[in-house]
Amino acid sequence: MAIGRPVTLTGNVAAKMINVLATAGQTSFTVEGGYRINQIAVYRNGVRLAQSRDFTANDGSTVTLLSAATESDVIAYQIFDDFSVANAIVSSASAQTIDGDLTVTGTISGLTSVTGAAVGIQSGGTLIGIAQTINFIGSGNTVVESSAGVLDVSISGSGGGGLGTAINYSSDDSTSPFSYIDSDVTVGEDMLFDSTNAGVSSSYVVSVIPNVTVASGVAVTVGTGKTMIIDVLQIGDL
């Protein structure tokens, strides 16, 4: 325990202690992180020193002993600063910066996005990369939370050589080598196939479904350079 008049802190003042070992004859010490002038207490081998009589601390960064230290003297700084829990995070501020690591125990609520946050991507349990955004394209994708913080993604269409919708095994819901293709489908909204969604140059717009019906009042437009082929596998002829 330090010897000398104890320091009493008010409710909104916090203190931190920094200890350093002196070298023989050392008088000048740089205080890591600095200090507020007149807001520092200095101890030498546990004994509190008197400011002006035993040391000076006038520039916010260094402490000077008026009597040189000896080898391995323990010089301790008790640094005081104002602190208010209510003002630690300002709720009305549009942006705030926290230097260093931030550890949160509990749940962070109300977020729409986290800049710089990343997620590890695994395939069969093996890490294959890190990304900030994962975009699943196409229909038939299912996402299930298998455990805390882990999402399992199933992508249909990989069964039967990648055609149609995969048929899973009933025992463990894994993909079998089979898939199915519906015999009929109805287009229920207007569609325009052009360079914005069907290739930038000449391309084929295809469907493996044998019978495609356009609903009443719906327009399907095939743009310049596009050729539409229905039942591209000629399944309807089987």
C-alpha positions in Angstrom: 0.0 0.0 0.0 1.3 3.5 -0.8 2.5 5.6 2.0 1.3 9.2 2.2 -2.0 11.2 2.1 -4.6 9.0 0.3 -6.3 10.5 -2.8 -10.1 10.7 -2.6 -12.0 10.5 -5.9 -15.4 12.0 -6.6 -18.0 10.1 -8.5 -17.0 11.4 -12.0 -13.2 11.1 -11.7 -11.3 8.0 -12.6 -7.7 7.1 -12.1 -5.2 4.7 -13.6 -1.8 3.6 -12.3 1.4 3.3 -14.4 4.5 1.7 -12.9 8.0 2.0 -14.4 11.5 1.0 -13.2 14.1 3.7 -13.0 17.7 3.5 -14.0 20.6 4.7 -11.9 20.6 8.5 -11.8 17.4 8.9 -13.9 15.5 12.1 -13.2 13.2 12.5 -16.3 10.4 10.1 -17.0 7.9 10.1 -19.9 4.4 9.2 -18.9 2.7 6.9 -21.3 -0.5 8.5 -22.6 0.3 11.8 -21.0 -1.6 13.4 -18.1 -3.6 16.6 -17.3 -1.5 19.2 -15.4 -2.1 19.1 -11.7 -4.0 15.8 -12.2 -1.2 13.4 -11.4 0.2 11.8 -8.2 3.7 10.3 -8.2 5.1 7.6 -5.9 8.6 6.3 -5.4 8.9 2.8 -4.1 5.4 3.2 -2.6 5.9 6.6 -1.0 3.9 9.4 -2.4 6.1 12.4 -3.5 5.2 16.0 -3.0 4.8 18.1 -6.1 7.3 21.0 -6.5 9.3 19.7 -3.5 10.0 16.2 -4.8 9.0 16.4 -8.5 7.7 18.6 -11.2 5.0 17.7 -13.8 4.3 20.8 -15.9 4.0 19.8 -19.5 1.5 17.0 -19.6 4.0 14.4 -20.8 7.0 14.2 -18.5 7.7 13.9 -14.8 11.0 15.2 -13.4 12.4 14.0 -10.0 14.3 16.7 -8.1 16.3 13.9 -6.5 17.7 11.3 -8.9 16.4 7.8 -8.8 18.6 4.8 -8.0 18.7 1.6 -10.0 15.4 -0.3 -10.0 13.4 2.3 -8.1 9.7 1.8 -8.8 8.2 5.1 -10.0 4.4 5.0 -10.1 2.1 7.6 -11.6 -1.6 7.8 -10.6 -3.3 9.8 -13.3 -6.7 11.3 -12.8 -9.3 12.3 -15.4 -12.9 13.3 -15.6 -15.2 10.4 -16.5 -19.0 10.2 -16.8 -20.7 7.0 -17.7 -23.6 8.9 -19.2 -21.3 10.7 -21.6 -19.1 7.7 -22.5 -21.3 7.0 -25.6 -23.4 10.0 -26.9 -26.7 8.6 -28.2 -27.4 11.7 -30.3 -24.1 11.8 -32.0 -24.1 11.1 -35.7 -20.7 9.4 -35.6 -18.2 8.4 -32.9 -14.8 6.8 -32.9 -13.5 4.3 -30.4 -9.7 3.7 -30.6 -8.6 0.1 -29.9 -10.5 -3.1 -29.4 -14.2 -3.1 -28.3 -15.5 -6.1 -26.5 -19.3 -6.3 -26.1 -21.0 -8.9 -23.8 -24.6 -9.3 -24.7 -26.7 -8.3 -27.7 -26.2 -5.2 -30.0 -29.7 -4.1 -31.1 -31.0 -1.6 -33.7 -28.3 -2.0 -36.3 -29.0 -1.7 -40.0 -25.4 -2.3 -41.0 -21.9 -2.6 -39.5 -19.1 -1.0 -41.5 -16.1 -3.2 -41.9 -17.7 -6.3 -40.3 -16.9 -9.6 -42.0 -18.1 -13.1 -42.0 -16.2 -16.3 -42.6 -17.4 -18.5 -45.5 -17.1 -22.2 -45.2 -17.7 -25.1 -47.6 -18.2 -28.4 -46.0 -16.7 -27.0 -42.8 -13.6 -25.7 -44.5 -12.9 -21.9 -44.5 -12.8 -20.7 -48.1 -12.9 -16.9 -47.6 -14.0 -13.8 -45.7 -16.7 -11.4 -47.1 -18.8 -8.5 -46.0 -21.8 -9.3 -48.2 -23.1 -12.7 -49.4 -25.7 -12.6 -52.2 -27.6 -15.7 -53.1 -28.9 -15.6 -56.7 -31.7 -17.7 -58.0 -34.7 -19.5 -56.5 -34.7 -22.6 -54.3 -32.1 -21.5 -51.8 -32.8 -22.2 -48.2 -30.9 -20.7 -45.2 -31.3 -22.4 -41.8 -29.6 -21.5 -38.5 -28.0 -24.8 -37.5 -26.3 -23.5 -34.3 -25.5 -20.2 -32.6 -24.0 -17.9 -35.2 -23.9 -20.6 -38.0 -26.2 -20.6 -41.0 -26.5 -23.6 -43.3 -27.3 -22.7 -46.9 -28.8 -25.3 -49.2 -28.8 -24.5 -52.9 -31.3 -26.4 -55.1 -30.7 -27.2 -58.7 -27.5 -29.2 -58.1 -29.1 -32.7 -58.3 -29.4 -34.7 -61.5 -26.4 -33.1 -63.2 -27.5 -29.6 -62.1 -30.9 -29.6 -64.0 -34.2 -28.7 -62.3 -34.8 -28.8 -58.6 -32.8 -31.2 -56.5 -34.6 -34.1 -54.7 -33.1 -34.6 -51.3 -32.6 -37.9 -49.4 -35.3 -38.2 -46.7 -32.8 -39.6 -44.1 -30.6 -36.6 -43.7 -31.9 -34.0 -46.2 -28.7 -34.1 -48.3 -28.9 -33.8 -52.1 -29.5 -37.0 -54.0 -28.4 -37.5 -57.7 -32.0 -36.8 -58.8 -34.0 -33.7 -59.6 -37.3 -32.8 -61.1 -38.6 -30.4 -63.8 -42.2 -29.3 -63.8 -44.1 -29.9 -67.0 -46.0 -26.6 -66.9 -45.4 -23.1 -65.6 -47.2 -19.8 -66.0 -45.5 -16.4 -66.3 -47.4 -14.1 -64.0 -45.8 -10.7 -64.6 -44.4 -8.6 -67.4 -40.9 -9.5 -68.5 -38.4 -7.8 -70.9 -35.3 -9.8 -72.0 -32.6 -7.4 -73.2 -28.9 -6.6 -72.5 -29.7 -5.6 -68.9 -30.7 -9.0 -67.8 -30.1 -11.6 -70.6 -26.5 -11.0 -71.8 -24.9 -8.0 -73.3 -24.7 -9.4 -76.8 -26.6 -12.0 -78.9 -27.9 -14.7 -76.5 -30.5 -17.4 -76.0 -33.2 -17.1 -73.4 -34.2 -20.7 -72.6 -36.5 -22.7 -70.4 -36.2 -26.4 -69.6 -40.0 -26.6 -68.8 -41.9 -28.0 -71.8 -45.0 -25.9 -71.4 -44.8 -22.2 -70.7 -48.0 -20.2 -70.5 -48.2 -16.4 -70.4 -51.0 -15.2 -68.2 -53.7 -13.0 -69.5 -52.7 -9.3 -69.6 -49.0 -10.2 -69.1 -46.4 -9.2 -71.8 -43.2 -11.1 -72.4 -40.9 -9.1 -74.7 -37.8 -10.7 -76.3 -35.4 -7.8 -77.1 -33.0 -7.3 -80.0 -30.4 -10.0 -80.4 -32.2 -12.4 -78.1 -33.7 -15.7 -79.1 -36.2 -17.6 -76.9 -36.2 -21.4 -76.8 -38.9 -23.2 -74.8 -38.3 -26.8 -73.8 -34.6 -26.6 -74.7 -34.1 -30.2 -73.7 -37.1 -31.4 -75.7 -38.5 -33.1 -72.6 -42.0 -32.6 -74.0 -41.2 -35.0 -76.8 -40.4 -37.9 -74.5 
